[in-house]
Structure formats: structure tokens, C-alpha cells
Amino acid sequence: MENLPVPHILSPSRAKGSSLMNDSDLSRRNLRFGWALFGLFVLLFAGTVLVALLYLQLD
């Protein structure tokens, strides 16, 4: 049987809890994602209202 590949062990600095991204970078990214989701919600809501008004005008 062949030996299976051994998983890489984290270095001691990474094992102690240091992350790949700073907290400020992560919070900035999450804030941008939140605003994008809010913008998508507003666009969907406005589109729904416009379709309803168009339906009323054409009826």
C-alpha cells in the first residue's frame, strides 16, 4: 500500500490564533457586503413597486 499524504501542520505562530486577515480588514469587507445586500434589497423592492404600478397603468 502507498503511504497517504500527510496533512501540513500549522506553524506555531498560526496555531496560536493569528488569522490571515486583520479584524479591520474583515469588518470592512463585511460592511461592504452588507451594503451590497441592502442595495440589492432596495433594487428588488423598487422593481416590485414599478411592476405593480405598470400593471395598474396597463389594466
CHARMM-style PDB file with segment names, atoms N, HN, CA, C and O in Angstrom:
ATOM      1  N   MET     1       0.832  -1.195   0.000  1.00  0.00      PROA
ATOM      2  CA  MET     1       0.000   0.000   0.000  1.00  0.00      PROA
ATOM      3  C   MET     1       0.870   1.249   0.000  1.00  0.00      PROA
ATOM      4  O   MET     1       1.928   1.298   0.628  1.00  0.00      PROA
ATOM      5  N   GLU     2       0.396   2.244  -0.716  1.00  0.00      PROA
ATOM      6  HN  GLU     2      -0.463   2.204  -1.226  1.00  0.00      PROA
ATOM      7  CA  GLU     2       1.119   3.512  -0.737  1.00  0.00      PROA
ATOM      8  C   GLU     2       0.819   4.301   0.529  1.00  0.00      PROA
ATOM      9  O   GLU     2      -0.248   4.174   1.130  1.00  0.00      PROA
ATOM     10  N   ASN     3       1.770   5.101   0.907  1.00  0.00      PROA
ATOM     11  HN  ASN     3       2.637   5.205   0.419  1.00  0.00      PROA
ATOM     12  CA  ASN     3       1.542   5.986   2.049  1.00  0.00      PROA
ATOM     13  C   ASN     3       0.656   7.140   1.624  1.00  0.00      PROA
ATOM     14  O   ASN     3       0.846   7.717   0.553  1.00  0.00      PROA
ATOM     15  N   LEU     4      -0.295   7.472   2.450  1.00  0.00      PROA
ATOM     16  HN  LEU     4      -0.449   7.004   3.321  1.00  0.00      PROA
ATOM     17  CA  LEU     4      -1.179   8.596   2.170  1.00  0.00      PROA
ATOM     18  C   LEU     4      -0.454   9.899   2.470  1.00  0.00      PROA
ATOM     19  O   LEU     4       0.418   9.932   3.338  1.00  0.00      PROA
ATOM     20  N   PRO     5      -0.803  10.978   1.763  1.00  0.00      PROA
ATOM     21  CA  PRO     5      -0.150  12.257   2.058  1.00  0.00      PROA
ATOM     22  C   PRO     5      -0.498  12.734   3.464  1.00  0.00      PROA
ATOM     23  O   PRO     5      -1.632  12.602   3.924  1.00  0.00      PROA
ATOM     24  N   VAL     6       0.485  13.276   4.114  1.00  0.00      PROA
ATOM     25  HN  VAL     6       1.406  13.383   3.740  1.00  0.00      PROA
ATOM     26  CA  VAL     6       0.316  13.760   5.480  1.00  0.00      PROA
ATOM     27  C   VAL     6      -0.139  15.217   5.420  1.00  0.00      PROA
ATOM     28  O   VAL     6       0.446  16.008   4.680  1.00  0.00      PROA
ATOM     29  N   PRO     7      -1.174  15.588   6.184  1.00  0.00      PROA
ATOM     30  CA  PRO     7      -1.604  16.993   6.172  1.00  0.00      PROA
ATOM     31  C   PRO     7      -0.525  17.887   6.775  1.00  0.00      PROA
ATOM     32  O   PRO     7       0.204  17.494   7.685  1.00  0.00      PROA
ATOM     33  N   HSD     8      -0.449  19.093   6.241  1.00  0.00      PROA
ATOM     34  HN  HSD     8      -1.041  19.413   5.501  1.00  0.00      PROA
ATOM     35  CA  HSD     8       0.532  20.046   6.752  1.00  0.00      PROA
ATOM     36  C   HSD     8       0.108  20.527   8.133  1.00  0.00      PROA
ATOM     37  O   HSD     8      -1.057  20.846   8.371  1.00  0.00      PROA
ATOM     38  N   ILE     9       1.066  20.569   9.018  1.00  0.00      PROA
ATOM     39  HN  ILE     9       2.012  20.310   8.824  1.00  0.00      PROA
ATOM     40  CA  ILE     9       0.811  21.044  10.377  1.00  0.00      PROA
ATOM     41  C   ILE     9       1.050  22.546  10.394  1.00  0.00      PROA
ATOM     42  O   ILE     9       2.030  23.034   9.830  1.00  0.00      PROA
ATOM     43  N   LEU    10       0.150  23.276  11.044  1.00  0.00      PROA
ATOM     44  HN  LEU    10      -0.645  22.879  11.503  1.00  0.00      PROA
ATOM     45  CA  LEU    10       0.281  24.728  11.110  1.00  0.00      PROA
ATOM     46  C   LEU    10       1.526  25.118  11.888  1.00  0.00      PROA
ATOM     47  O   LEU    10       1.913  24.448  12.846  1.00  0.00      PROA
ATOM     48  N   SER    11       2.134  26.188  11.473  1.00  0.00      PROA
ATOM     49  HN  SER    11       1.820  26.732  10.695  1.00  0.00      PROA
ATOM     50  CA  SER    11       3.289  26.695  12.205  1.00  0.00      PROA
ATOM     51  C   SER    11       2.822  27.195  13.574  1.00  0.00      PROA
ATOM     52  O   SER    11       1.645  27.516  13.738  1.00  0.00      PROA
ATOM     53  N   PRO    12       3.706  27.265  14.537  1.00  0.00      PROA
ATOM     54  CA  PRO    12       3.289  27.700  15.883  1.00  0.00      PROA
ATOM     55  C   PRO    12       2.654  29.085  15.913  1.00  0.00      PROA
ATOM     56  O   PRO    12       1.761  29.333  16.723  1.00  0.00      PROA
ATOM     57  N   SER    13       3.098  29.995  15.044  1.00  0.00      PROA
ATOM     58  HN  SER    13       3.824  29.794  14.386  1.00  0.00      PROA
ATOM     59  CA  SER    13       2.501  31.331  15.063  1.00  0.00      PROA
ATOM     60  C   SER    13       1.061  31.286  14.575  1.00  0.00      PROA
ATOM     61  O   SER    13       0.219  32.016  15.098  1.00  0.00      PROA
ATOM     62  N   ARG    14       0.755  30.452  13.589  1.00  0.00      PROA
ATOM     63  HN  ARG    14       1.439  29.859  13.164  1.00  0.00      PROA
ATOM     64  CA  ARG    14      -0.613  30.342  13.077  1.00  0.00      PROA
ATOM     65  C   ARG    14      -1.489  29.542  14.038  1.00  0.00      PROA
ATOM     66  O   ARG    14      -2.691  29.787  14.134  1.00  0.00      PROA
ATOM     67  N   ALA    15      -0.892  28.591  14.744  1.00  0.00      PROA
ATOM     68  HN  ALA    15       0.085  28.392  14.666  1.00  0.00      PROA
ATOM     69  CA  ALA    15      -1.665  27.750  15.651  1.00  0.00      PROA
ATOM     70  C   ALA    15      -2.142  28.528  16.873  1.00  0.00      PROA
ATOM     71  O   ALA    15      -3.127  28.139  17.501  1.00  0.00      PROA
ATOM     72  N   LYS    16      -1.466  29.610  17.219  1.00  0.00      PROA
ATOM     73  HN  LYS    16      -0.666  29.926  16.709  1.00  0.00      PROA
ATOM     74  CA  LYS    16      -1.843  30.371  18.407  1.00  0.00      PROA
ATOM     75  C   LYS    16      -3.017  31.295  18.173  1.00  0.00      PROA
ATOM     76  O   LYS    16      -3.469  31.954  19.111  1.00  0.00      PROA
ATOM     77  N   GLY    17      -3.530  31.368  16.949  1.00  0.00      PROA
ATOM     78  HN  GLY    17      -3.164  30.834  16.188  1.00  0.00      PROA
ATOM     79  CA  GLY    17      -4.724  32.167  16.725  1.00  0.00      PROA
ATOM     80  C   GLY    17      -4.541  33.358  15.818  1.00  0.00      PROA
ATOM     81  O   GLY    17      -5.483  34.124  15.615  1.00  0.00      PROA
ATOM     82  N   SER    18      -3.353  33.538  15.264  1.00  0.00      PROA
ATOM     83  HN  SER    18      -2.587  32.916  15.428  1.00  0.00      PROA
ATOM     84  CA  SER    18      -3.217  34.653  14.331  1.00  0.00      PROA
ATOM     85  C   SER    18      -3.990  34.313  13.065  1.00  0.00      PROA
ATOM     86  O   SER    18      -3.906  33.195  12.558  1.00  0.00      PROA
ATOM     87  N   SER    19      -4.722  35.259  12.572  1.00  0.00      PROA
ATOM     88  HN  SER    19      -4.790  36.168  12.984  1.00  0.00      PROA
ATOM     89  CA  SER    19      -5.575  34.996  11.418  1.00  0.00      PROA
ATOM     90  C   SER    19      -4.905  35.488  10.149  1.00  0.00      PROA
ATOM     91  O   SER    19      -3.906  36.206  10.195  1.00  0.00      PROA
ATOM     92  N   LEU    20      -5.467  35.093   9.018  1.00  0.00      PROA
ATOM     93  HN  LEU    20      -6.279  34.509   8.981  1.00  0.00      PROA
ATOM     94  CA  LEU    20      -4.935  35.520   7.734  1.00  0.00      PROA
ATOM     95  C   LEU    20      -5.290  36.975   7.448  1.00  0.00      PROA
ATOM     96  O   LEU    20      -4.541  37.675   6.767  1.00  0.00      PROA
ATOM     97  N   MET    21      -6.425  37.429   7.963  1.00  0.00      PROA
ATOM     98  HN  MET    21      -7.033  36.860   8.517  1.00  0.00      PROA
ATOM     99  CA  MET    21      -6.880  38.798   7.730  1.00  0.00      PROA
ATOM    100  C   MET    21      -6.976  39.526   9.062  1.00  0.00      PROA
ATOM    101  O   MET    21      -7.304  38.930  10.089  1.00  0.00      PROA
ATOM    102  N   ASN    22      -6.688  40.814   9.032  1.00  0.00      PROA
ATOM    103  HN  ASN    22      -6.422  41.298   8.198  1.00  0.00      PROA
ATOM    104  CA  ASN    22      -6.862  41.633  10.233  1.00  0.00      PROA
ATOM    105  C   ASN    22      -8.347  41.801  10.511  1.00  0.00      PROA
ATOM    106  O   ASN    22      -9.177  41.655   9.614  1.00  0.00      PROA
ATOM    107  N   ASP    23      -8.671  42.107  11.752  1.00  0.00      PROA
ATOM    108  HN  ASP    23      -7.996  42.226  12.480  1.00  0.00      PROA
ATOM    109  CA  ASP    23     -10.071  42.331  12.102  1.00  0.00      PROA
ATOM    110  C   ASP    23     -10.634  43.542  11.373  1.00  0.00      PROA
ATOM    111  O   ASP    23     -11.804  43.548  10.991  1.00  0.00      PROA
ATOM    112  N   SER    24      -9.813  44.564  11.177  1.00  0.00      PROA
ATOM    113  HN  SER    24      -8.862  44.559  11.487  1.00  0.00      PROA
ATOM    114  CA  SER    24     -10.301  45.751  10.472  1.00  0.00      PROA
ATOM    115  C   SER    24     -10.584  45.434   9.008  1.00  0.00      PROA
ATOM    116  O   SER    24     -11.553  45.941   8.441  1.00  0.00      PROA
ATOM    117  N   ASP    25      -9.749  44.602   8.392  1.00  0.00      PROA
ATOM    118  HN  ASP    25      -8.962  44.191   8.852  1.00  0.00      PROA
ATOM    119  CA  ASP    25      -9.997  44.200   7.005  1.00  0.00      PROA
ATOM    120  C   ASP    25     -11.274  43.381   6.896  1.00  0.00      PROA
ATOM    121  O   ASP    25     -12.073  43.575   5.979  1.00  0.00      PROA
ATOM    122  N   LEU    26     -11.456  42.474   7.833  1.00  0.00      PROA
ATOM    123  HN  LEU    26     -10.807  42.317   8.578  1.00  0.00      PROA
ATOM    124  CA  LEU    26     -12.644  41.631   7.815  1.00  0.00      PROA
ATOM    125  C   LEU    26     -13.902  42.449   8.062  1.00  0.00      PROA
ATOM    126  O   LEU    26     -14.922  42.225   7.411  1.00  0.00      PROA
ATOM    127  N   SER    27     -13.843  43.389   8.986  1.00  0.00      PROA
ATOM    128  HN  SER    27     -13.014  43.571   9.515  1.00  0.00      PROA
ATOM    129  CA  SER    27     -15.026  44.212   9.262  1.00  0.00      PROA
ATOM    130  C   SER    27     -15.340  45.122   8.079  1.00  0.00      PROA
ATOM    131  O   SER    27     -16.509  45.346   7.766  1.00  0.00      PROA
ATOM    132  N   ARG    28     -14.314  45.648   7.422  1.00  0.00      PROA
ATOM    133  HN  ARG    28     -13.364  45.467   7.676  1.00  0.00      PROA
ATOM    134  CA  ARG    28     -14.531  46.491   6.237  1.00  0.00      PROA
ATOM    135  C   ARG    28     -15.165  45.675   5.111  1.00  0.00      PROA
ATOM    136  O   ARG    28     -16.063  46.149   4.415  1.00  0.00      PROA
ATOM    137  N   ARG    29     -14.692  44.459   4.945  1.00  0.00      PROA
ATOM    138  HN  ARG    29     -13.963  44.074   5.511  1.00  0.00      PROA
ATOM    139  CA  ARG    29     -15.245  43.583   3.910  1.00  0.00      PROA
ATOM    140  C   ARG    29     -16.695  43.204   4.226  1.00  0.00      PROA
ATOM    141  O   ARG    29     -17.545  43.190   3.336  1.00  0.00      PROA
ATOM    142  N   ASN    30     -16.967  42.898   5.486  1.00  0.00      PROA
ATOM    143  HN  ASN    30     -16.276  42.909   6.208  1.00  0.00      PROA
ATOM    144  CA  ASN    30     -18.332  42.565   5.883  1.00  0.00      PROA
ATOM    145  C   ASN    30     -19.267  43.756   5.733  1.00  0.00      PROA
ATOM    146  O   ASN    30     -20.425  43.593   5.350  1.00  0.00      PROA
ATOM    147  N   LEU    31     -18.771  44.952   6.033  1.00  0.00      PROA
ATOM    148  HN  LEU    31     -17.830  45.084   6.344  1.00  0.00      PROA
ATOM    149  CA  LEU    31     -19.586  46.157   5.881  1.00  0.00      PROA
ATOM    150  C   LEU    31     -19.925  46.390   4.411  1.00  0.00      PROA
ATOM    151  O   LEU    31     -21.062  46.727   4.080  1.00  0.00      PROA
ATOM    152  N   ARG    32     -18.945  46.212   3.534  1.00  0.00      PROA
ATOM    153  HN  ARG    32     -18.022  45.938   3.803  1.00  0.00      PROA
ATOM    154  CA  ARG    32     -19.180  46.369   2.099  1.00  0.00      PROA
ATOM    155  C   ARG    32     -20.194  45.330   1.605  1.00  0.00      PROA
ATOM    156  O   ARG    32     -21.066  45.646   0.795  1.00  0.00      PROA
ATOM    157  N   PHE    33     -20.078  44.110   2.086  1.00  0.00      PROA
ATOM    158  HN  PHE    33     -19.369  43.853   2.744  1.00  0.00      PROA
ATOM    159  CA  PHE    33     -21.014  43.057   1.711  1.00  0.00      PROA
ATOM    160  C   PHE    33     -22.419  43.382   2.218  1.00  0.00      PROA
ATOM    161  O   PHE    33     -23.401  43.144   1.514  1.00  0.00      PROA
ATOM    162  N   GLY    34     -22.521  43.919   3.424  1.00  0.00      PROA
ATOM    163  HN  GLY    34     -21.723  44.112   3.996  1.00  0.00      PROA
ATOM    164  CA  GLY    34     -23.820  44.313   3.968  1.00  0.00      PROA
ATOM    165  C   GLY    34     -24.473  45.413   3.157  1.00  0.00      PROA
ATOM    166  O   GLY    34     -25.672  45.353   2.888  1.00  0.00      PROA
ATOM    167  N   TRP    35     -23.697  46.427   2.760  1.00  0.00      PROA
ATOM    168  HN  TRP    35     -22.723  46.476   2.979  1.00  0.00      PROA
ATOM    169  CA  TRP    35     -24.249  47.496   1.923  1.00  0.00      PROA
ATOM    170  C   TRP    35     -24.676  46.964   0.559  1.00  0.00      PROA
ATOM    171  O   TRP    35     -25.681  47.411   0.006  1.00  0.00      PROA
ATOM    172  N   ALA    36     -23.924  46.016   0.016  1.00  0.00      PROA
ATOM    173  HN  ALA    36     -23.108  45.653   0.465  1.00  0.00      PROA
ATOM    174  CA  ALA    36     -24.303  45.425  -1.270  1.00  0.00      PROA
ATOM    175  C   ALA    36     -25.622  44.664  -1.145  1.00  0.00      PROA
ATOM    176  O   ALA    36     -26.469  44.745  -2.035  1.00  0.00      PROA
ATOM    177  N   LEU    37     -25.801  43.934  -0.059  1.00  0.00      PROA
ATOM    178  HN  LEU    37     -25.113  43.868   0.664  1.00  0.00      PROA
ATOM    179  CA  LEU    37     -27.064  43.227   0.159  1.00  0.00      PROA
ATOM    180  C   LEU    37     -28.217  44.202   0.352  1.00  0.00      PROA
ATOM    181  O   LEU    37     -29.320  43.964  -0.141  1.00  0.00      PROA
ATOM    182  N   PHE    38     -27.973  45.291   1.062  1.00  0.00      PROA
ATOM    183  HN  PHE    38     -27.077  45.484   1.463  1.00  0.00      PROA
ATOM    184  CA  PHE    38     -29.004  46.305   1.251  1.00  0.00      PROA
ATOM    185  C   PHE    38     -29.378  46.940  -0.084  1.00  0.00      PROA
ATOM    186  O   PHE    38     -30.558  47.162  -0.357  1.00  0.00      PROA
ATOM    187  N   GLY    39     -28.382  47.235  -0.916  1.00  0.00      PROA
ATOM    188  HN  GLY    39     -27.423  47.055  -0.695  1.00  0.00      PROA
ATOM    189  CA  GLY    39     -28.649  47.788  -2.246  1.00  0.00      PROA
ATOM    190  C   GLY    39     -29.457  46.830  -3.104  1.00  0.00      PROA
ATOM    191  O   GLY    39     -30.353  47.252  -3.835  1.00  0.00      PROA
ATOM    192  N   LEU    40     -29.146  45.550  -3.019  1.00  0.00      PROA
ATOM    193  HN  LEU    40     -28.418  45.208  -2.425  1.00  0.00      PROA
ATOM    194  CA  LEU    40     -29.914  44.548  -3.761  1.00  0.00      PROA
ATOM    195  C   LEU    40     -31.361  44.512  -3.280  1.00  0.00      PROA
ATOM    196  O   LEU    40     -32.280  44.395  -4.091  1.00  0.00      PROA
ATOM    197  N   PHE    41     -31.570  44.611  -1.978  1.00  0.00      PROA
ATOM    198  HN  PHE    41     -30.823  44.705  -1.319  1.00  0.00      PROA
ATOM    199  CA  PHE    41     -32.919  44.645  -1.425  1.00  0.00      PROA
ATOM    200  C   PHE    41     -33.688  45.857  -1.940  1.00  0.00      PROA
ATOM    201  O   PHE    41     -34.849  45.739  -2.333  1.00  0.00      PROA
ATOM    202  N   VAL    42     -33.044  47.020  -1.937  1.00  0.00      PROA
ATOM    203  HN  VAL    42     -32.101  47.117  -1.617  1.00  0.00      PROA
ATOM    204  CA  VAL    42     -33.706  48.246  -2.402  1.00  0.00      PROA
ATOM    205  C   VAL    42     -34.063  48.123  -3.878  1.00  0.00      PROA
ATOM    206  O   VAL    42     -35.161  48.507  -4.281  1.00  0.00      PROA
ATOM    207  N   LEU    43     -33.149  47.591  -4.690  1.00  0.00      PROA
ATOM    208  HN  LEU    43     -32.257  47.279  -4.362  1.00  0.00      PROA
ATOM    209  CA  LEU    43     -33.434  47.409  -6.117  1.00  0.00      PROA
ATOM    210  C   LEU    43     -34.598  46.447  -6.348  1.00  0.00      PROA
ATOM    211  O   LEU    43     -35.457  46.706  -7.190  1.00  0.00      PROA
ATOM    212  N   LEU    44     -34.631  45.350  -5.612  1.00  0.00      PROA
ATOM    213  HN  LEU    44     -33.933  45.140  -4.928  1.00  0.00      PROA
ATOM    214  CA  LEU    44     -35.734  44.399  -5.758  1.00  0.00      PROA
ATOM    215  C   LEU    44     -37.056  45.014  -5.317  1.00  0.00      PROA
ATOM    216  O   LEU    44     -38.084  44.801  -5.959  1.00  0.00      PROA
ATOM    217  N   PHE    45     -37.034  45.770  -4.232  1.00  0.00      PROA
ATOM    218  HN  PHE    45     -36.199  45.943  -3.711  1.00  0.00      PROA
ATOM    219  CA  PHE    45     -38.252  46.406  -3.749  1.00  0.00      PROA
ATOM    220  C   PHE    45     -38.748  47.447  -4.743  1.00  0.00      PROA
ATOM    221  O   PHE    45     -39.942  47.502  -5.041  1.00  0.00      PROA
ATOM    222  N   ALA    46     -37.838  48.275  -5.258  1.00  0.00      PROA
ATOM    223  HN  ALA    46     -36.869  48.230  -5.016  1.00  0.00      PROA
ATOM    224  CA  ALA    46     -38.221  49.294  -6.240  1.00  0.00      PROA
ATOM    225  C   ALA    46     -38.738  48.638  -7.516  1.00  0.00      PROA
ATOM    226  O   ALA    46     -39.697  49.123  -8.118  1.00  0.00      PROA
ATOM    227  N   GLY    47     -38.120  47.554  -7.927  1.00  0.00      PROA
ATOM    228  HN  GLY    47     -37.341  47.160  -7.438  1.00  0.00      PROA
ATOM    229  CA  GLY    47     -38.592  46.835  -9.107  1.00  0.00      PROA
ATOM    230  C   GLY    47     -39.983  46.273  -8.910  1.00  0.00      PROA
ATOM    231  O   GLY    47     -40.798  46.285  -9.833  1.00  0.00      PROA
ATOM    232  N   THR    48     -40.262  45.781  -7.721  1.00  0.00      PROA
ATOM    233  HN  THR    48     -39.600  45.771  -6.971  1.00  0.00      PROA
ATOM    234  CA  THR    48     -41.590  45.257  -7.419  1.00  0.00      PROA
ATOM    235  C   THR    48     -42.635  46.363  -7.490  1.00  0.00      PROA
ATOM    236  O   THR    48     -43.715  46.167  -8.047  1.00  0.00      PROA
ATOM    237  N   VAL    49     -42.316  47.516  -6.929  1.00  0.00      PROA
ATOM    238  HN  VAL    49     -41.438  47.675  -6.476  1.00  0.00      PROA
ATOM    239  CA  VAL    49     -43.245  48.650  -6.961  1.00  0.00      PROA
ATOM    240  C   VAL    49     -43.462  49.116  -8.399  1.00  0.00      PROA
ATOM    241  O   VAL    49     -44.594  49.401  -8.790  1.00  0.00      PROA
ATOM    242  N   LEU    50     -42.399  49.197  -9.185  1.00  0.00      PROA
ATOM    243  HN  LEU    50     -41.479  48.966  -8.868  1.00  0.00      PROA
ATOM    244  CA  LEU    50     -42.529  49.623 -10.580  1.00  0.00      PROA
ATOM    245  C   LEU    50     -43.369  48.651 -11.403  1.00  0.00      PROA
ATOM    246  O   LEU    50     -44.172  49.077 -12.232  1.00  0.00      PROA
ATOM    247  N   VAL    51     -43.192  47.366 -11.184  1.00  0.00      PROA
ATOM    248  HN  VAL    51     -42.539  47.020 -10.511  1.00  0.00      PROA
ATOM    249  CA  VAL    51     -44.003  46.375 -11.900  1.00  0.00      PROA
ATOM    250  C   VAL    51     -45.461  46.501 -11.491  1.00  0.00      PROA
ATOM    251  O   VAL    51     -46.348  46.384 -12.337  1.00  0.00      PROA
ATOM    252  N   ALA    52     -45.727  46.738 -10.213  1.00  0.00      PROA
ATOM    253  HN  ALA    52     -45.006  46.834  -9.526  1.00  0.00      PROA
ATOM    254  CA  ALA    52     -47.107  46.901  -9.753  1.00  0.00      PROA
ATOM    255  C   ALA    52     -47.740  48.145 -10.365  1.00  0.00      PROA
ATOM    256  O   ALA    52     -48.888  48.096 -10.807  1.00  0.00      PROA
ATOM    257  N   LEU    53     -47.013  49.261 -10.397  1.00  0.00      PROA
ATOM    258  HN  LEU    53     -46.081  49.301 -10.038  1.00  0.00      PROA
ATOM    259  CA  LEU    53     -47.546  50.484 -10.997  1.00  0.00      PROA
ATOM    260  C   LEU    53     -47.764  50.321 -12.497  1.00  0.00      PROA
ATOM    261  O   LEU    53     -48.755  50.810 -13.041  1.00  0.00      PROA
ATOM    262  N   LEU    54     -46.853  49.644 -13.156  1.00  0.00      PROA
ATOM    263  HN  LEU    54     -46.049  49.247 -12.714  1.00  0.00      PROA
ATOM    264  CA  LEU    54     -47.009  49.385 -14.587  1.00  0.00      PROA
ATOM    265  C   LEU    54     -48.229  48.504 -14.846  1.00  0.00      PROA
ATOM    266  O   LEU    54     -48.967  48.727 -15.806  1.00  0.00      PROA
ATOM    267  N   TYR    55     -48.436  47.526 -14.007  1.00  0.00      PROA
ATOM    268  HN  TYR    55     -47.836  47.345 -13.227  1.00  0.00      PROA
ATOM    269  CA  TYR    55     -49.594  46.651 -14.141  1.00  0.00      PROA
ATOM    270  C   TYR    55     -50.891  47.450 -13.966  1.00  0.00      PROA
ATOM    271  O   TYR    55     -51.856  47.235 -14.699  1.00  0.00      PROA
ATOM    272  N   LEU    56     -50.912  48.370 -12.995  1.00  0.00      PROA
ATOM    273  HN  LEU    56     -50.127  48.544 -12.399  1.00  0.00      PROA
ATOM    274  CA  LEU    56     -52.103  49.187 -12.781  1.00  0.00      PROA
ATOM    275  C   LEU    56     -52.355  50.129 -13.956  1.00  0.00      PROA
ATOM    276  O   LEU    56     -53.508  50.371 -14.313  1.00  0.00      PROA
ATOM    277  N   GLN    57     -51.304  50.660 -14.556  1.00  0.00      PROA
ATOM    278  HN  GLN    57     -50.367  50.464 -14.266  1.00  0.00      PROA
ATOM    279  CA  GLN    57     -51.464  51.571 -15.688  1.00  0.00      PROA
ATOM    280  C   GLN    57     -51.974  50.845 -16.929  1.00  0.00      PROA
ATOM    281  O   GLN    57     -52.762  51.403 -17.692  1.00  0.00      PROA
ATOM    282  N   LEU    58     -51.537  49.627 -17.134  1.00  0.00      PROA
ATOM    283  HN  LEU    58     -50.896  49.174 -16.514  1.00  0.00      PROA
ATOM    284  CA  LEU    58     -51.920  48.884 -18.336  1.00  0.00      PROA
ATOM    285  C   LEU    58     -53.238  48.135 -18.175  1.00  0.00      PROA
ATOM    286  O   LEU    58     -53.755  47.582 -19.146  1.00  0.00      PROA
ATOM    287  N   ASP    59     -53.773  48.112 -16.996  1.00  0.00      PROA
ATOM    288  HN  ASP    59     -53.353  48.561 -16.207  1.00  0.00      PROA
ATOM    289  CA  ASP    59     -55.023  47.380 -16.747  1.00  0.00      PROA
ATOM    290  C   ASP    59     -56.226  48.158 -17.196  1.00  0.00      PROA
ATOM    291  OT1 ASP    59     -57.354  47.684 -17.058  1.00  0.00      PROA
TER     292      ASP     59
END
